[in-house]
Amino acid sequence: MHILSFPEEVTPSDLRVQVRELQEEAWPTTSGPPTPPDEPAHDPALRPLSMLLVADGTVLATLDILSKEISHAGRRYAAGGLSTVVTRREARGRGYGRRLVVAAREKMIAQRMDLGLFTCDRPLQAFYERAGWRLLPGAVLVGGTPQDPFPSDWRGFDKVTMAGFFSAEGRRARESFQGSRIKLYPGEIDKLW
């Protein structure tokens, strides 16, 4: 069993097919056909990096790291976030997802990101905390675009914001992110990562 990582667009096709199957299983397409395996699922401007936990050619868990520079409280930060985190249904409960999420956090640190930010459903908070992420109290990620914002506190959502502050500059800014509306603006494709 090993962890592989590829820029999304160059993930080997046999693995990409499995990734799309797992994503479709977790989040079935409700309008139109699913994204074909040979097309990117994410906005290329977010530099999607696919990470896969693979055993004997089978993808057991997968996620994508999306990244961009954000502006917050008058400063700019290299930020990344987790997206499309999923474990194969029959492989759940064995720590594979946690192992991959820990590796993704380490990858963000190695890539010299200032911080990692993402939202998750409230019941998944403890899972991410066991993988080294921390709740960012009162913080709301504002996705979409400035013209068409998509906040994580949208009515009907029950999301929490998770964070990791990696660089010295990121750690110094931690308090400014708590209880704030963070203008992520990843675009129209990845409204929230």
Stockholm file with secondary structure:
# STOCKHOLM 1.0

chainA/1-193         MHILSFPEEVTPSDLRVQVRELQEEAWPTTSGPPTPPDEPAHDPALRPLSMLLVADGTVLATLDILSKEISHAGRRYAAGGLSTVVTRREARGRGYGRRLVVAAREKMIAQRMDLGLFTCDRPLQAFYERAGWRLLPGAVLVGGTPQDPFPSDWRGFDKVTMAGFFSAEGRRARESFQGSRIKLYPGEIDKLW
#=GR chainA/1-193 SS CEEEEEEGGGSCHHHHHHHHHHHHHHSCCCSSCCCCTTSCSSCGGGCCEEEEEEETTEEEEEEEEEEEEEEETTEEEEEEEEEEEEECGGGTTSSHHHHHHHHHHHHHHHTTCSEEEEEEEGGGHHHHHHTTCEECTTCEEEEECSSSEEETTCTTCCEEEEEEECSHHHHHTHHHHTTSEEECCCCSSSSCC
#=GC SS_cons         CEEEEEEGGGSCHHHHHHHHHHHHHHSCCCSSCCCCTTSCSSCGGGCCEEEEEEETTEEEEEEEEEEEEEEETTEEEEEEEEEEEEECGGGTTSSHHHHHHHHHHHHHHHTTCSEEEEEEEGGGHHHHHHTTCEECTTCEEEEECSSSEEETTCTTCCEEEEEEECSHHHHHTHHHHTTSEEECCCCSSSSCC
//
